[in-house]
Every structure is written in C-alpha cells, then in structure tokens.
Amino acid sequence: MTPRSVTCAAVMAGALSALVAAPVPAVAQLSGSSWDDADWSVFHDKVRWALEARLDTLPLGETVAAMGRSFVGTAYVARTLEPEGPEHLVINFRGLDCVTFVETALSLARFVRLPEAAKLLEARVRAEDRYEELLAQVRYRAGLLDGYPSRLHYFSDWIADAQAKGLVTDVTPKLGGVIDSEAVDFMSTHAEAYRQLSDPENLAAIRATETRLTSQGRWYVPEEGLEAAASSIHNGDIIAATSTVAGLDVAHTGVALWVEGTLRLLHAPLVGDSVQVSEESLPQRIRRIPGQDGILVARPGWEW
C-alpha cells in the first residue's frame, strides 16, 4: 500500500484485490474552479479556529499535530484522488485516506502560518488559490502538477521530494535507521490496477521513477528499533509504516502524537472508517499489523 493509489488501502485503486487474487513554484492544472461550499466551510472554520488558538505561533510540527487532531472523526474515503478525467488537484476536507490526511494537515498548518492568513479568509478565491499552491507543492514532484506521473505516488519519494523542497527533514537516519535496498516496482508490476497506466507514456514514467527509487534505497527504522527511537519522535512528525509486500516501500501513513506519555499514531485507517488516534502505542501497532515492519520519519520544517 504505498503508491498513493495503494497507500492505506491498496483497495483504493484495486491493487489489494490484485495482490489477494494473485518558495512555492509555479503550479499548473489546479482545481480550476471554486471549491464545493461544504469544503470551503470546513477550511474556513478550521483556519479561523487555528488562528484564534494561536496555532500559528507554535513549532510547525505542533501545528501539524493540532490540525490533524481536528479531523478526528472525519470519514475515511478511498480513491479520492482517482476521479475520471485528466490529473488535477483534488480538494476534499470531508473524506480522507491516510496520505491525503497527512497532506491536508501539513498544508493547513503551513497556511495558518502565512502572515496574510487572516486576511485571506475574507477573500475566498484568493484563499482557495493560495491553499491550492501549498497543497500542490506537497502532492506533486517539485510542486508542479504535470500529469499523472508527477504525483508522488510512492511515499518514500514523497518524503525525499518534500525534503528537497525544504518542507520536511527526513530524520530516520538519526533515529537508528538502516538502508532498505529492496526493489520498488509495485505499480508497474500491477499496472492493470491503475487506470492511468494503460497509457504507455505514464507507465514508462512510473517505471523510471521506480528505477530511481530502487537505486537510491531509503532509510527506515526496523520494528526492533522502534522503542529506542520513540523518545526522539516529536508531535507532528510524519510517520510512514514500511511494507513487507514485494515492490512496496510504505503500507500506511499518519502523524505522530504523544498522549499522556505514550507515542501514538494519528491517522486515517481503512479499518475504523475515520480519522482516529491509535489506542495502542506506535511500536505496538507496527508490530501487531501484518505487512508492516518499520517506519520512516519526516519532521515538518527544515533542521540539520
């Protein structure tokens, strides 16, 4: 479950069934129209609440955690980024999967920290445009929406690209991480599960991305090192649970949240049907769930 069409639910693009059966850069092709009124209402209310609560004065990770926690109870919805038609920026605050939950929490946290955030709330079109820029910067390679292959489908690629853009720091190596050099090729080897991969150009572009990711490898903290790493994980750190499925780098994503001295996962799981805080600790959760064997950790903001 990692390529975005796979993460949190390989079922989101039919991939799980296939497994069972066998500075903001320029952005193109954004939403192109005003949002649904219901999405604008959620956005407006959350930003206004965040500003009144002075979340903009907190460290970025704390803001991410608070914004993420405000979505607890929001419905889990699969395939939100797979509407018919050409690739475009999807805005949906009312239904989230595990990756869109992370992207939404991070993008909202960055929006409320804009000096002009309060004024933007008074100008809907400007606010929508500015948020779309922030979201596209997170969701697409180099922040540029340029067709289906430009979406950061593999979450290890998402982290590396976000670090290159100065949005996060991959702190996995500092947490006792080791290199995973296994091949990343799930999308191309299950191309039938992805409508867009019937296009030979899209498939070739995805294969090129997979070749690059495989050659680079990626840092991860194995499950036996999670207890030791936990004390160095901060509120709002972005957590990616690594996958044991051949060809997949990440199975699930969420946000780190400390609750009464216990590190938990704030996430949008397929099982449970809504955004929630895990009842068990993050290390316990990773060890319990088949198909997950470690984590990647990205800290919002830049720190070296």
Beta strands, then each sheet from edge to edge (+ up, - down):
strand 1: 75-76
strand 2: 95-96
strand 3: 168-170
strand 4: 178-180
strand 5: 218-222
strand 6: 238-243
strand 7: 250-259
strand 8: 262-267
strand 9: 276-277
strand 10: 292-300
sheet 1: 1+ 2+
sheet 2: 3+ 10- 5+ 4-
sheet 3: 3+ 10- 6+ 7- 8+ 9-
end
